[in-house]
Amino acid sequence: MAWSWRYEGTDGKAVQGPAESFGSQADAESWIGQTWRELAASGVTSVALVEDDRVEYRMSLLPTAE
């Protein structure tokens, strides 16, 4: 099973991002925890964690409103 991230822009359409592949969900989540700020700065507003072709979940990279 290969885990990877799918990157989306403000319009919800796919945008380019690092083509990383991970052996476990935990490795993928650790990596996104370390790189999300750089991704957000490059225009990525949300990501989807994908196992092979199945989307496990989506997550916004935008700051929460307080």
DSSP file (Angstrom, degrees, kcal/mol; ACC not computed):
  #  RESIDUE AA STRUCTURE BP1 BP2  ACC     N-H-->O    O-->H-N    N-H-->O    O-->H-N    TCO  KAPPA ALPHA  PHI   PSI    X-CA   Y-CA   Z-CA
    1    1 A M              0   0    0      0, 0.0     2,-0.5     0, 0.0    50,-0.0   0.000 360.0 360.0 360.0 127.0    0.0    0.0    0.0
    2    2 A A        -     0   0    0     19,-0.0    50,-2.6    23,-0.0     2,-0.4  -0.903 360.0-157.5-109.0 134.2    1.4    3.4   -1.0
    3    3 A W  E     +AB  22  51A   0     19,-2.6    19,-2.8    -2,-0.5     2,-0.3  -0.873  21.3 157.4-108.7 141.4    0.3    6.6    0.7
    4    4 A S  E     - B   0  50A   0     46,-2.4    46,-3.3    -2,-0.4     2,-0.4  -0.955  35.4-111.0-153.4 170.6    0.6   10.0   -1.0
    5    5 A W  E     - B   0  49A   0     15,-0.5     2,-0.4    -2,-0.3    44,-0.2  -0.890  16.1-152.9-110.5 139.5   -0.8   13.5   -0.8
    6    6 A R  E     - B   0  48A   0     42,-2.6    42,-2.2    -2,-0.4     2,-0.4  -0.930  19.4-143.7-106.9 135.0   -3.0   15.2   -3.5
    7    7 A Y  E     - B   0  47A   0      8,-0.5     8,-2.0    -2,-0.4     2,-0.3  -0.818  15.9-171.9-108.4 139.2   -2.7   19.0   -3.5
    8    8 A E  E     -CB  14  46A   0     38,-2.6    37,-2.5    -2,-0.4    38,-1.6  -0.957  10.4-144.4-130.5 147.8   -5.6   21.4   -4.3
    9    9 A G    >   -     0   0    0      4,-2.4     3,-2.0    -2,-0.3    35,-0.1  -0.231  47.0 -76.0 -96.2-170.9   -5.7   25.2   -4.8
   10   10 A T  T 3  S+     0   0    0     33,-0.3    34,-0.1     1,-0.3    33,-0.0   0.785 130.6  53.4 -61.1 -29.6   -8.4   27.7   -3.8
   11   11 A D  T 3  S-     0   0    0      2,-0.1    -1,-0.3     1,-0.0     3,-0.1   0.419 116.8-112.0 -86.4   2.5  -10.7   26.6   -6.6
   12   12 A G  S <  S+     0   0    0     -3,-2.0     2,-0.2     1,-0.3    -2,-0.1   0.432  76.5 129.5  83.3  -1.0  -10.5   23.0   -5.4
   13   13 A K        -     0   0    0      1,-0.1    -4,-2.4    -5,-0.1    -1,-0.3  -0.525  68.3 -88.7 -87.1 155.9   -8.7   21.9   -8.6
   14   14 A A  B     -C    8   0A   0     -6,-0.2     2,-0.3    -2,-0.2    -6,-0.3  -0.320  44.9-172.5 -62.6 139.3   -5.5   19.9   -8.5
   15   15 A V        -     0   0    0     -8,-2.0    -8,-0.5    -3,-0.1     2,-0.1  -0.895  31.5 -89.8-127.3 161.5   -2.2   21.8   -8.3
   16   16 A Q        +     0   0    0     -2,-0.3   -10,-0.0   -10,-0.1    -8,-0.0  -0.411  53.9 151.9 -71.3 145.0    1.4   20.7   -8.5
   17   17 A G        -     0   0    0     -2,-0.1   -10,-0.0   -12,-0.1    22,-0.0  -0.930  52.3 -50.1-157.7 177.5    3.2   19.6   -5.4
   18   18 A P        -     0   0    0      0, 0.0     2,-1.5     0, 0.0   -13,-0.2  -0.313  46.8-133.6 -59.1 135.1    6.0   17.2   -4.3
   19   19 A A        +     0   0    0    -15,-0.1     2,-0.3     2,-0.0   -13,-0.1  -0.572  46.0 159.6 -90.5  72.1    5.6   13.7   -5.7
   20   20 A E        -     0   0    0     -2,-1.5   -15,-0.5   -15,-0.2     2,-0.4  -0.710  23.5-164.0 -96.8 146.6    6.3   11.9   -2.4
   21   21 A S        -     0   0    0     -2,-0.3     2,-0.3   -17,-0.1   -17,-0.2  -0.988   6.8-162.5-130.3 141.7    5.2    8.3   -1.6
   22   22 A F  B     -A    3   0A   0    -19,-2.8   -19,-2.6    -2,-0.4     3,-0.0  -0.913  24.2-139.5-129.2 149.9    5.1    6.8    1.9
   23   23 A G  S    S+     0   0    0     -2,-0.3     2,-0.3   -21,-0.2    -1,-0.1   0.650  87.8  24.0 -80.6 -16.8    5.0    3.3    3.2
   24   24 A S  S  > S-     0   0    0      1,-0.1     4,-1.9   -21,-0.1     5,-0.1  -0.971  74.4-117.6-146.1 160.0    2.5    4.1    6.0
   25   25 A Q  H  > S+     0   0    0     -2,-0.3     4,-2.6     1,-0.2     5,-0.2   0.893 115.5  56.2 -61.9 -40.4   -0.2    6.6    6.9
   26   26 A A  H  > S+     0   0    0      1,-0.2     4,-2.2     2,-0.2    -1,-0.2   0.891 106.1  49.6 -61.7 -40.6    1.9    7.7    9.9
   27   27 A D  H  > S+     0   0    0      2,-0.2     4,-2.2     1,-0.2    -1,-0.2   0.917 111.7  48.8 -64.4 -42.6    4.9    8.5    7.7
   28   28 A A  H  X S+     0   0    0     -4,-1.9     4,-2.2     1,-0.2    -2,-0.2   0.909 112.7  47.7 -63.0 -42.7    2.7   10.6    5.3
   29   29 A E  H  X S+     0   0    0     -4,-2.6     4,-1.8     2,-0.2    -1,-0.2   0.865 110.3  51.8 -69.2 -36.0    1.1   12.5    8.2
   30   30 A S  H  X S+     0   0    0     -4,-2.2     4,-1.1    -5,-0.2    -1,-0.2   0.923 110.2  49.6 -63.5 -43.8    4.5   13.2    9.8
   31   31 A W  H >X S+     0   0    0     -4,-2.2     4,-1.4     1,-0.2     3,-0.7   0.919 110.4  48.5 -62.8 -45.1    5.8   14.6    6.5
   32   32 A I  H 3X S+     0   0    0     -4,-2.2     4,-1.8     1,-0.3    -1,-0.2   0.859 106.5  58.7 -66.6 -32.6    2.8   16.9    5.9
   33   33 A G  H 3< S+     0   0    0     -4,-1.8    -1,-0.3     1,-0.2    -2,-0.2   0.798 111.1  41.9 -62.9 -28.6    3.2   18.1    9.5
   34   34 A Q  H << S+     0   0    0     -4,-1.1    -1,-0.2    -3,-0.7    -2,-0.2   0.695 124.9  32.4 -89.7 -21.8    6.7   19.2    8.6
   35   35 A T  H  X S+     0   0    0     -4,-1.4     4,-2.1    -5,-0.1     3,-0.4   0.442  82.2 100.5-118.6  -1.0    5.9   20.7    5.2
   36   36 A W  H  X S+     0   0    0     -4,-1.8     4,-2.8     1,-0.2     5,-0.2   0.849  81.8  56.0 -61.5 -34.2    2.4   22.2    5.3
   37   37 A R  H  > S+     0   0    0      2,-0.2     4,-2.2     1,-0.2    -1,-0.2   0.922 109.2  46.1 -63.7 -43.0    3.6   25.8    5.8
   38   38 A E  H  > S+     0   0    0     -3,-0.4     4,-1.2     2,-0.2    -1,-0.2   0.895 113.2  50.3 -65.4 -40.2    5.8   25.6    2.6
   39   39 A L  H  <>S+     0   0    0     -4,-2.1     5,-2.3     2,-0.2     3,-0.5   0.934 110.8  48.5 -63.1 -45.8    2.9   24.1    0.7
   40   40 A A  H ><5S+     0   0    0     -4,-2.8     3,-1.4     1,-0.2    -2,-0.2   0.890 108.6  54.1 -61.7 -39.5    0.5   26.8    1.8
   41   41 A A  H 3<5S+     0   0    0     -4,-2.2    -1,-0.2     1,-0.3    -2,-0.2   0.777 105.6  54.5 -65.4 -26.0    3.0   29.5    0.9
   42   42 A S  T 3<5S-     0   0    0     -4,-1.2    -1,-0.3    -3,-0.5    -2,-0.2   0.409 130.6 -90.6 -89.5   2.4    3.2   28.0   -2.6
   43   43 A G  T < 5S+     0   0    0     -3,-1.4     2,-0.5     1,-0.3   -33,-0.3   0.432  80.2 137.5 107.4  -0.3   -0.6   28.2   -3.1
   44   44 A V      < +     0   0    0     -5,-2.3    -1,-0.3    -6,-0.2   -35,-0.2  -0.695  21.5 174.5 -78.7 123.7   -1.8   24.8   -1.9
   45   45 A T        +     0   0    0    -37,-2.5    16,-3.3    -2,-0.5    17,-0.7   0.644  63.1  11.8-105.8 -19.0   -4.9   25.4    0.2
   46   46 A S  E     -BD   8  60A   0    -38,-1.6   -38,-2.6    14,-0.3     2,-0.3  -0.988  60.9-155.5-153.2 160.1   -6.0   21.8    1.0
   47   47 A V  E     -BD   7  59A   0     12,-2.8    12,-2.8    -2,-0.3     2,-0.4  -0.939   6.4-149.0-133.9 155.7   -4.6   18.3    0.7
   48   48 A A  E     -BD   6  58A   0    -42,-2.2   -42,-2.6    -2,-0.3     2,-0.6  -0.997  16.5-136.1-126.1 129.6   -6.1   14.8    0.4
   49   49 A L  E     -BD   5  57A   0      8,-2.7     7,-3.1    -2,-0.4     8,-0.9  -0.753  28.3-166.3 -84.9 124.1   -4.4   11.8    1.9
   50   50 A V  E     -BD   4  55A   0    -46,-3.3   -46,-2.4    -2,-0.6     2,-0.6  -0.939  19.9-161.7-120.2 130.5   -4.6    9.0   -0.7
   51   51 A E  E >  S-BD   3  54A   0      3,-3.1     3,-2.6    -2,-0.4     2,-0.6  -0.948  77.5 -49.5-107.8 111.7   -3.9    5.3   -0.3
   52   52 A D  T 3  S-     0   0    0    -50,-2.6    -2,-0.0    -2,-0.6   -48,-0.0  -0.514 125.0 -26.2  55.9-106.8   -3.4    3.9   -3.8
   53   53 A D  T 3  S+     0   0    0     -2,-0.6     2,-0.5    -3,-0.1    -1,-0.3   0.393 118.4  99.4-111.6   1.2   -6.5    5.4   -5.4
   54   54 A R  E <   -D   51   0A   0     -3,-2.6    -3,-3.1     1,-0.0     2,-0.6  -0.770  69.2-134.2 -95.7 129.2   -8.7    5.7   -2.3
   55   55 A V  E     -D   50   0A   0     -2,-0.5    -5,-0.2    -5,-0.2     3,-0.1  -0.711  17.9-174.0 -81.5 120.2   -9.0    9.1   -0.5
   56   56 A E  E     -     0   0A   0     -7,-3.1     2,-0.3    -2,-0.6    -1,-0.2   0.923  64.4 -34.8 -78.1 -48.3   -8.6    8.6    3.3
   57   57 A Y  E     -D   49   0A   0     -8,-0.9    -8,-2.7     2,-0.0    -1,-0.3  -0.976  51.3-125.2-165.9 164.1   -9.4   12.2    4.2
   58   58 A R  E     -D   48   0A   0     -2,-0.3     2,-0.3   -10,-0.2   -10,-0.2  -0.849  23.5-171.3-113.5 153.6   -9.1   15.8    3.1
   59   59 A M  E     -D   47   0A   0    -12,-2.8   -12,-2.8    -2,-0.3     2,-0.2  -0.990  19.2-128.0-148.9 136.0   -7.6   18.6    5.2
   60   60 A S  E     -D   46   0A   0     -2,-0.3   -14,-0.3   -14,-0.2   -15,-0.1  -0.546   6.3-162.2 -79.0 146.8   -7.4   22.4    4.8
   61   61 A L        +     0   0    0    -16,-3.3   -15,-0.2    -2,-0.2    -1,-0.1   0.330  59.9 108.2-105.0   2.8   -4.1   24.2    5.1
   62   62 A L  S    S-     0   0    0    -17,-0.7    -2,-0.1     1,-0.1   -17,-0.0  -0.516  80.5-100.3 -79.5 148.2   -5.7   27.5    5.6
   63   63 A P        -     0   0    0      0, 0.0     2,-0.2     0, 0.0    -1,-0.1  -0.351  40.7-109.8 -64.4 147.5   -5.6   29.1    9.1
   64   64 A T        -     0   0    0      1,-0.1     2,-0.3    -3,-0.1    -3,-0.0  -0.513  30.8-112.2 -77.6 146.9   -8.7   28.8   11.2
   65   65 A A              0   0    0     -2,-0.2    -1,-0.1     1,-0.1     0, 0.0  -0.605 360.0 360.0 -77.8 136.5  -10.8   31.8   11.8
   66   66 A E              0   0    0     -2,-0.3    -1,-0.1     0, 0.0    -2,-0.0   0.411 360.0 360.0-111.6 360.0  -10.8   33.0   15.4
